[in-house]
Amino acid sequence: MAAQRRNLMQSHQSWTDDLPLCQMCGVGTAPNCVYSPDGKGTQGHPNEDAHLRFRSEDGCFLYGVFNGYDGSRVASFASQCLTAELLLGQLKSSHTDNDVRKILTQAFDVVEKSYFETIDDTLAEKAHLSNYVLPHNEERLKELELEVSGGATAAVALILNNKLYIANLGTNRVLLCKSSSDGQNQVLQIGRPHSTDNEDELQRLAALGVDSARVRQAGQIVGQSSTRRLGDYRVKLNYNEIDLLSAAKAKPIIAEPEIHGSHSLDSVSGFLLLMSEGLINALESAHGPEQANQEIVAMVAAELAQQTSLEAVAQSVVERVKRLHHDVYVSGRQRATYCSRHEDMTLLIRTLNYPLADGALTPTQGGRIYPVSVPYSNSQSTSKTSVTLSLVMPSQGTLTNGTNTASTLEEGTPTPGSQSPTATLQSTNTQTQSSSSSSGDGSLFRQRGSQAAQPDETGRVPPYVDFTQFYELWSNDHCDGQSTQGGLGPQ
């Protein structure tokens, strides 16, 4: 079996080639980048992230984001092997929550053991050559190290019987966003990162004899902040040779995931986000960690209101984060020093009864959703940016005291000075919860500064809200693409 896995890894074949992809999700990616002083970016190494998004014939869905490091070998192997361990008949609709949690945990254990089986021979050769200090051995040892080094963290989501299970291992992030009837997005961060500042993880290490205070101070263990990971033979097989871990009575860095769930998805409208560490770190480096969950949800909700493809939604959000990160760096302002580089970024979005553009209705009103760009400020950043809100124009009736009533307005293009359909500005403000900590007060959009805008020579001040896209879309919908002159828009 080990030889079979080894041969499979060396080929382009996959265990999961015959499994159908899930069409209810989209994935966006961006490679790592290092900025030069003039702001130009170059890729520092090949992409190391991996992801999966499959469904089985019996209605089971599996998603995962894997953050690889020191090579893509482990992330790629885990994405294939884990799928084979979960979607080839192992899960049944009759399984209880405890059954599912046990199967998920066992699957990670199989992935870990199977991976090390594939590198057994290489590790043996490396150990043998290390006993002989010969010039011609040095090059071969470097080659062997490249073959066996590296690891990965994982965030995996499983949907079975319309119930959600999350398996978290390491420092990726999972958010479940639920849209309420009043248009607010309630965000649940499922699990905390297994990192050197996680109190539970520090206590686990301390119980094994590791000096947790030193671990916290170091911030990293062999170049990574994660305390749980797949692969990485250095901390699994040779941990007693690592000063920080040498006192451990048993293996301190483990591949056992933390299982959360089940979470019932009955009557849930919203979306699920799986994010690699590189994506969330890029956003937090640019704007600080306090509002990161709210910001990413706001971006996703805004793109869902405009895009007709989930793939386009995910890619647009990743590109937006990448652009924000770059802009902070070139600004030279307060947080620029944190933004000289970013790692590979991966975002997986799975919608849950949540409509895309062209069919999107608000939970309370119905009507066409039009994007409006509104600037906001972040308390941790002095850079200027904006987030798109949704301006909802009722299509059949206006909203009166929370109920729809028949509208007496004709279906036409409103003009300045005339009565127009009642509009509701529905922001993507979010309330964030976590199983272990809160992410902030939910106040993403803040008031403008006290300094008043100065009028130009005509006596006008710069607009605070950019309605350009709104005007264009309204005109296209109601004027058959005719010019807006004499119609909607500033005259």
C-alpha positions as semicolon CSV with decimal commas, in nm:
position;residue;x (nm);y (nm);z (nm)
1;M;0,000;0,000;0,000
2;A;0,283;0,240;0,081
3;A;0,436;0,175;-0,263
4;Q;0,097;0,239;-0,427
5;R;0,062;0,573;-0,250
6;R;0,420;0,663;-0,336
7;N;0,363;0,592;-0,705
8;L;0,038;0,785;-0,703
9;M;0,207;1,093;-0,555
10;Q;0,472;1,085;-0,826
11;S;0,210;1,071;-1,102
12;H;-0,057;1,317;-1,211
13;Q;-0,333;1,070;-1,125
14;S;-0,568;1,135;-0,835
15;W;-0,765;0,907;-0,607
16;T;-1,062;1,136;-0,655
17;D;-1,067;1,193;-1,032
18;D;-1,411;1,030;-1,065
19;L;-1,583;1,225;-0,787
20;P;-1,812;1,509;-0,902
21;L;-1,721;1,863;-0,804
22;C;-1,969;2,061;-0,596
23;Q;-2,122;2,340;-0,804
24;M;-2,257;2,529;-0,501
25;C;-1,919;2,673;-0,406
26;G;-1,646;2,889;-0,554
27;V;-1,273;2,913;-0,489
28;G;-1,044;3,212;-0,524
29;T;-0,665;3,199;-0,501
30;A;-0,361;3,426;-0,521
31;P;0,008;3,332;-0,506
32;N;0,248;3,460;-0,243
33;C;0,415;3,793;-0,308
34;V;0,717;3,991;-0,186
35;Y;0,721;4,366;-0,250
36;S;1,026;4,564;-0,351
37;P;1,067;4,919;-0,216
38;D;0,896;5,062;-0,525
39;G;0,586;4,848;-0,463
40;K;0,643;4,593;-0,737
41;G;0,567;4,237;-0,632
42;T;0,738;3,911;-0,717
43;Q;0,639;3,554;-0,628
44;G;0,877;3,412;-0,372
45;H;0,804;3,041;-0,419
46;P;0,559;2,811;-0,601
47;N;0,206;2,802;-0,466
48;E;0,176;2,569;-0,163
49;D;-0,197;2,583;-0,086
50;A;-0,451;2,318;-0,188
51;H;-0,827;2,279;-0,165
52;L;-1,106;2,029;-0,226
53;R;-1,478;2,061;-0,307
54;F;-1,655;1,736;-0,380
55;R;-1,995;1,581;-0,341
56;S;-2,090;1,216;-0,325
57;E;-2,384;1,049;-0,491
58;D;-2,569;1,014;-0,158
59;G;-2,581;1,387;-0,083
60;C;-2,264;1,426;0,122
61;F;-2,052;1,737;0,059
62;L;-1,686;1,781;0,149
63;Y;-1,480;2,102;0,136
64;G;-1,130;2,180;0,253
65;V;-0,855;2,442;0,243
66;F;-0,498;2,331;0,311
67;N;-0,222;2,578;0,390
68;G;0,106;2,417;0,289
69;Y;0,454;2,534;0,383
70;D;0,806;2,440;0,275
71;G;0,654;2,287;-0,037
72;S;0,312;2,175;-0,159
73;R;0,369;1,801;-0,111
74;V;0,175;1,757;0,215
75;A;-0,115;1,987;0,122
76;S;-0,162;1,812;-0,211
77;F;-0,142;1,466;-0,056
78;A;-0,386;1,557;0,223
79;S;-0,646;1,701;-0,015
80;Q;-0,651;1,375;-0,213
81;C;-0,616;1,123;0,066
82;L;-0,868;1,286;0,298
83;T;-1,130;1,286;0,023
84;A;-1,067;0,915;-0,041
85;E;-1,105;0,846;0,332
86;L;-1,439;1,026;0,359
87;L;-1,632;1,013;0,032
88;L;-1,584;0,658;-0,092
89;G;-1,864;0,503;0,111
90;Q;-1,741;0,563;0,465
91;L;-2,017;0,810;0,561
92;K;-2,382;0,705;0,579
93;S;-2,698;0,907;0,634
94;S;-2,774;0,678;0,929
95;H;-2,460;0,787;1,115
96;T;-2,501;0,981;1,439
97;D;-2,306;1,297;1,524
98;N;-2,063;1,090;1,731
99;D;-2,013;0,851;1,439
100;V;-1,931;1,139;1,204
101;R;-1,690;1,301;1,446
102;K;-1,511;0,969;1,497
103;I;-1,484;0,908;1,121
104;L;-1,342;1,259;1,065
105;T;-1,079;1,212;1,336
106;Q;-0,983;0,870;1,202
107;A;-0,952;1,010;0,849
108;F;-0,694;1,265;0,960
109;D;-0,502;0,991;1,141
110;V;-0,495;0,781;0,823
111;V;-0,376;1,080;0,618
112;E;-0,092;1,145;0,860
113;K;0,023;0,783;0,876
114;S;-0,015;0,735;0,500
115;Y;0,193;1,040;0,425
116;F;0,482;0,923;0,640
117;E;0,462;0,582;0,471
118;T;0,529;0,755;0,138
119;I;0,852;0,913;0,267
120;D;0,981;0,622;0,479
121;D;1,242;0,516;0,225
122;T;1,361;0,871;0,170
123;L;1,395;0,932;0,543
124;A;1,591;0,608;0,579
125;E;1,832;0,707;0,302
126;K;1,872;1,051;0,456
127;A;1,951;0,902;0,799
128;H;2,202;0,663;0,645
129;L;2,390;0,933;0,450
130;S;2,394;1,162;0,754
131;N;2,625;0,912;0,926
132;Y;2,897;0,969;0,667
133;V;3,046;1,317;0,624
134;L;3,150;1,296;0,259
135;P;3,154;1,583;0,005
136;H;2,939;1,402;-0,250
137;N;2,678;1,327;0,018
138;E;2,596;1,693;0,081
139;E;2,416;1,751;-0,248
140;R;2,218;1,431;-0,212
141;L;2,119;1,522;0,144
142;K;1,986;1,857;0,021
143;E;1,779;1,680;-0,243
144;L;1,640;1,437;0,012
145;E;1,553;1,718;0,253
146;L;1,349;1,889;-0,018
147;E;1,160;1,564;-0,076
148;V;1,058;1,512;0,286
149;S;1,033;1,863;0,434
150;G;0,717;2,061;0,477
151;G;0,375;2,025;0,628
152;A;0,023;2,166;0,610
153;T;-0,265;2,292;0,819
154;A;-0,626;2,218;0,728
155;A;-0,979;2,350;0,759
156;V;-1,236;2,093;0,646
157;A;-1,615;2,123;0,625
158;L;-1,851;1,828;0,588
159;I;-2,224;1,856;0,518
160;L;-2,426;1,539;0,582
161;N;-2,803;1,521;0,636
162;N;-2,804;1,902;0,606
163;K;-2,583;1,927;0,915
164;L;-2,244;2,096;0,915
165;Y;-1,931;1,951;1,075
166;I;-1,598;2,134;1,089
167;A;-1,259;1,970;1,135
168;N;-0,996;2,230;1,218
169;L;-0,625;2,157;1,232
170;G;-0,386;2,450;1,265
171;T;-0,420;2,814;1,172
172;N;-0,676;2,842;0,892
173;R;-1,015;2,999;0,962
174;V;-1,381;2,899;0,917
175;L;-1,670;3,146;0,928
176;L;-2,041;3,065;0,912
177;C;-2,249;3,365;0,811
178;K;-2,625;3,356;0,870
179;S;-2,851;3,625;0,725
180;S;-3,132;3,720;0,959
181;S;-3,477;3,845;0,863
182;D;-3,378;4,206;0,936
183;G;-3,091;4,194;0,687
184;Q;-2,808;4,161;0,937
185;N;-2,529;3,908;0,892
186;Q;-2,453;3,708;1,206
187;V;-2,104;3,564;1,184
188;L;-1,984;3,262;1,378
189;Q;-1,612;3,185;1,380
190;I;-1,600;2,810;1,427
191;G;-1,301;2,715;1,638
192;R;-0,983;2,899;1,727
193;P;-0,646;2,862;1,556
194;H;-0,411;2,604;1,706
195;S;-0,125;2,846;1,753
196;T;0,138;2,951;2,004
197;D;-0,099;3,210;2,157
198;N;-0,389;2,969;2,209
199;E;-0,421;2,913;2,586
200;D;-0,571;2,566;2,549
201;E;-0,285;2,458;2,323
202;L;-0,025;2,603;2,559
203;Q;-0,182;2,408;2,847
204;R;-0,172;2,091;2,635
205;L;0,199;2,143;2,565
206;A;0,270;2,224;2,930
207;A;0,107;1,896;3,036
208;L;0,362;1,719;2,815
209;G;0,652;1,894;2,991
210;V;0,709;2,171;2,735
211;D;0,788;2,519;2,869
212;S;0,475;2,698;2,745
213;A;0,609;3,041;2,845
214;R;0,904;2,991;2,610
215;V;0,673;2,874;2,334
216;R;0,453;3,181;2,375
217;Q;0,757;3,410;2,372
218;A;0,909;3,241;2,066
219;G;0,582;3,270;1,874
220;Q;0,688;2,995;1,633
221;I;0,790;2,631;1,644
222;V;1,038;2,548;1,368
223;G;0,925;2,841;1,155
224;Q;0,548;2,798;1,201
225;S;0,303;2,933;1,458
226;S;0,080;2,624;1,440
227;T;0,079;2,368;1,721
228;R;-0,114;2,111;1,516
229;R;-0,017;2,017;1,160
230;L;-0,004;1,740;0,905
231;G;0,336;1,606;0,803
232;D;0,654;1,796;0,901
233;Y;0,881;1,510;1,009
234;R;1,105;1,750;1,203
235;V;0,847;1,809;1,477
236;K;0,691;1,463;1,456
237;L;0,990;1,230;1,442
238;N;1,278;1,446;1,564
239;Y;1,108;1,672;1,818
240;N;1,350;1,565;2,094
241;E;1,628;1,730;1,892
242;I;1,447;2,066;1,891
243;D;1,541;2,277;2,192
244;L;1,191;2,421;2,240
245;L;1,032;2,074;2,237
246;S;1,310;1,855;2,375
247;A;1,151;1,819;2,721
248;A;0,825;1,677;2,582
249;K;0,722;1,336;2,721
250;A;0,524;1,254;2,406
251;K;0,474;1,396;2,056
252;P;0,388;1,764;2,116
253;I;0,289;1,869;1,762
254;I;-0,006;1,653;1,662
255;A;-0,229;1,591;1,359
256;E;-0,552;1,545;1,556
257;P;-0,820;1,790;1,440
258;E;-1,066;1,969;1,663
259;I;-1,416;1,866;1,552
260;H;-1,705;2,112;1,580
261;G;-2,067;2,031;1,514
262;S;-2,307;1,937;1,413
263;H;-2,462;2,270;1,317
264;S;-2,808;2,231;1,167
265;L;-2,846;2,409;0,832
266;D;-3,224;2,377;0,821
267;S;-3,379;2,712;0,726
268;V;-3,032;2,874;0,720
269;S;-2,967;3,140;0,459
270;G;-2,609;3,260;0,434
271;F;-2,269;3,127;0,339
272;L;-1,973;2,933;0,469
273;L;-1,616;3,061;0,431
274;L;-1,299;2,852;0,450
275;M;-0,985;3,069;0,445
276;S;-0,618;2,985;0,438
277;E;-0,388;3,146;0,691
278;G;-0,229;3,354;0,416
279;L;-0,558;3,526;0,329
280;I;-0,657;3,617;0,683
281;N;-0,302;3,725;0,772
282;A;-0,289;3,958;0,470
283;L;-0,613;4,129;0,574
284;E;-0,511;4,153;0,939
285;S;-0,169;4,290;0,844
286;A;-0,333;4,564;0,641
287;H;-0,618;4,666;0,873
288;G;-0,552;4,499;1,207
289;P;-0,722;4,187;1,348
290;E;-1,014;4,353;1,528
291;Q;-1,256;4,371;1,235
292;A;-1,111;4,107;1,001
293;N;-1,412;3,875;1,018
294;Q;-1,655;4,159;0,957
295;E;-1,451;4,293;0,667
296;I;-1,423;3,963;0,483
297;V;-1,797;3,896;0,525
298;A;-1,875;4,248;0,401
299;M;-1,661;4,187;0,092
300;V;-1,826;3,852;0,019
301;A;-2,178;3,991;0,065
302;A;-2,098;4,283;-0,163
303;E;-1,963;4,056;-0,438
304;L;-2,257;3,816;-0,405
305;A;-2,486;4,112;-0,475
306;Q;-2,302;4,189;-0,800
307;Q;-2,155;3,867;-0,941
308;T;-2,341;3,582;-1,109
309;S;-2,070;3,320;-1,050
310;L;-1,943;3,192;-0,717
311;E;-1,600;3,144;-0,871
312;A;-1,599;3,512;-0,964
313;V;-1,717;3,610;-0,615
314;A;-1,435;3,420;-0,443
315;Q;-1,169;3,543;-0,683
316;S;-1,286;3,905;-0,656
317;V;-1,267;3,894;-0,277
318;V;-0,915;3,749;-0,286
319;E;-0,807;4,015;-0,535
320;R;-0,958;4,285;-0,316
321;V;-0,765;4,163;-0,010
322;K;-0,447;4,146;-0,216
323;R;-0,503;4,501;-0,341
324;L;-0,573;4,635;0,010
325;H;-0,256;4,469;0,138
326;H;-0,047;4,618;-0,144
327;D;-0,200;4,966;-0,106
328;V;-0,119;4,975;0,264
329;Y;0,242;4,883;0,188
330;V;0,294;5,152;-0,076
331;S;0,121;5,413;0,142
332;G;0,415;5,407;0,383
333;R;0,177;5,462;0,672
334;Q;0,145;5,304;1,013
335;R;0,082;4,942;0,913
336;A;0,305;4,942;0,603
337;T;0,584;4,763;0,790
338;Y;0,350;4,463;0,839
339;C;0,272;4,440;0,467
340;S;0,606;4,385;0,293
341;R;0,494;4,036;0,187
342;H;0,205;3,791;0,200
343;E;0,173;3,415;0,165
344;D;-0,050;3,215;-0,070
345;M;-0,418;3,300;-0,030
346;T;-0,715;3,067;-0,074
347;L;-1,084;3,140;-0,012
348;L;-1,363;2,883;-0,051
349;I;-1,723;3,006;-0,042
350;R;-2,019;2,770;-0,005
351;T;-2,359;2,939;-0,026
352;L;-2,648;2,818;0,188
353;N;-2,980;2,914;0,027
354;Y;-2,818;3,249;-0,053
355;P;-2,899;3,399;-0,396
356;L;-2,647;3,547;-0,634
357;A;-2,696;3,868;-0,830
358;D;-2,985;3,900;-1,076
359;G;-3,200;3,692;-0,848
360;A;-3,108;3,854;-0,520
361;L;-3,381;3,973;-0,285
362;T;-3,346;4,110;0,062
363;P;-3,496;3,897;0,340
364;T;-3,757;4,163;0,424
365;Q;-3,838;4,342;0,101
366;G;-3,754;4,190;-0,227
367;G;-3,640;4,409;-0,511
368;R;-3,330;4,471;-0,717
369;I;-3,002;4,511;-0,526
370;Y;-2,779;4,789;-0,656
371;P;-2,421;4,847;-0,539
372;V;-2,328;5,175;-0,374
373;S;-1,966;5,246;-0,280
374;V;-1,932;5,398;0,067
375;P;-1,599;5,483;0,232
376;Y;-1,527;5,358;0,579
377;S;-1,246;5,402;0,824
378;N;-1,066;5,139;1,027
379;S;-0,943;5,235;1,371
380;Q;-0,619;5,047;1,307
381;S;-0,544;5,201;0,970
382;T;-0,510;5,548;0,825
383;S;-0,552;5,430;0,466
384;K;-0,867;5,523;0,275
385;T;-1,082;5,257;0,119
386;S;-1,446;5,174;0,062
387;V;-1,689;4,888;0,096
388;T;-1,986;4,831;-0,130
389;L;-2,327;4,838;0,034
390;S;-2,657;4,725;-0,115
391;L;-2,919;4,983;-0,206
392;V;-3,245;4,792;-0,240
393;M;-3,514;4,930;-0,469
394;P;-3,850;4,752;-0,418
395;S;-3,980;4,607;-0,739
396;Q;-4,345;4,544;-0,648
397;G;-4,420;4,752;-0,345
398;T;-4,286;4,986;-0,081
399;L;-4,214;4,889;0,274
400;T;-4,449;5,026;0,536
401;N;-4,395;4,935;0,900
402;G;-4,219;4,617;0,805
403;T;-4,476;4,491;0,552
404;N;-4,502;4,528;0,178
405;T;-4,789;4,736;0,048
406;A;-4,896;4,799;-0,307
407;S;-4,706;5,083;-0,464
408;T;-4,883;5,361;-0,644
409;L;-4,563;5,462;-0,818
410;E;-4,532;5,389;-1,185
411;E;-4,249;5,171;-1,308
412;G;-4,026;5,443;-1,443
413;T;-3,691;5,608;-1,395
414;P;-3,695;5,855;-1,107
415;T;-3,557;6,199;-1,170
416;P;-3,418;6,451;-0,925
417;G;-3,695;6,637;-0,753
418;S;-3,956;6,371;-0,827
419;Q;-4,080;6,102;-0,593
420;S;-3,886;5,780;-0,630
421;P;-3,939;5,430;-0,489
422;T;-3,861;5,385;-0,123
423;A;-3,503;5,273;-0,087
424;T;-3,340;5,097;0,202
425;L;-2,965;5,118;0,248
426;Q;-2,877;4,777;0,376
427;S;-2,522;4,759;0,502
428;T;-2,313;4,450;0,544
429;N;-2,250;4,524;0,912
430;T;-2,205;4,200;1,100
431;Q;-2,231;4,063;1,448
432;T;-1,953;3,819;1,524
433;Q;-1,959;3,529;1,763
434;S;-1,700;3,263;1,836
435;S;-1,699;2,943;2,031
436;S;-1,417;3,088;2,238
437;S;-1,383;3,460;2,171
438;S;-1,552;3,761;2,019
439;S;-1,412;3,939;1,717
440;G;-1,530;4,288;1,789
441;D;-1,834;4,506;1,833
442;G;-1,961;4,463;1,479
443;S;-1,925;4,833;1,396
444;L;-1,752;4,809;1,062
445;F;-1,878;5,135;0,915
446;R;-1,780;5,435;1,117
447;Q;-1,877;5,798;1,113
448;R;-1,681;6,048;0,914
449;G;-1,420;6,256;1,086
450;S;-1,507;6,588;1,239
451;Q;-1,319;6,780;0,970
452;A;-1,573;6,919;0,722
453;A;-1,516;6,874;0,348
454;Q;-1,419;7,196;0,171
455;P;-1,642;7,318;-0,117
456;D;-1,495;7,369;-0,463
457;E;-1,529;7,683;-0,678
458;T;-1,890;7,594;-0,758
459;G;-1,977;7,562;-0,390
460;R;-2,010;7,184;-0,401
461;V;-1,840;6,939;-0,166
462;P;-1,701;6,601;-0,277
463;P;-1,969;6,329;-0,267
464;Y;-1,957;6,091;0,025
465;V;-2,144;5,811;-0,151
466;D;-2,064;5,712;-0,510
467;F;-2,390;5,627;-0,687
468;T;-2,232;5,577;-1,030
469;Q;-2,293;5,201;-1,048
470;F;-2,643;5,249;-0,905
471;Y;-2,733;5,499;-1,178
472;E;-2,598;5,274;-1,451
473;L;-2,779;4,961;-1,332
474;W;-3,108;5,140;-1,268
475;S;-3,097;5,297;-1,613
476;N;-3,019;4,963;-1,777
477;D;-3,313;4,800;-1,598
478;H;-3,569;5,074;-1,653
479;C;-3,463;5,264;-1,964
480;D;-3,363;4,971;-2,186
481;G;-3,004;5,087;-2,186
482;Q;-3,086;5,445;-2,296
483;S;-2,881;5,740;-2,183
484;T;-2,944;5,870;-1,834
485;Q;-2,937;6,229;-1,948
486;G;-3,250;6,398;-1,826
487;G;-3,320;6,094;-1,605
488;L;-3,156;5,942;-1,304
489;G;-2,835;6,092;-1,179
490;P;-2,695;6,433;-1,089
491;Q;-2,769;6,699;-1,350
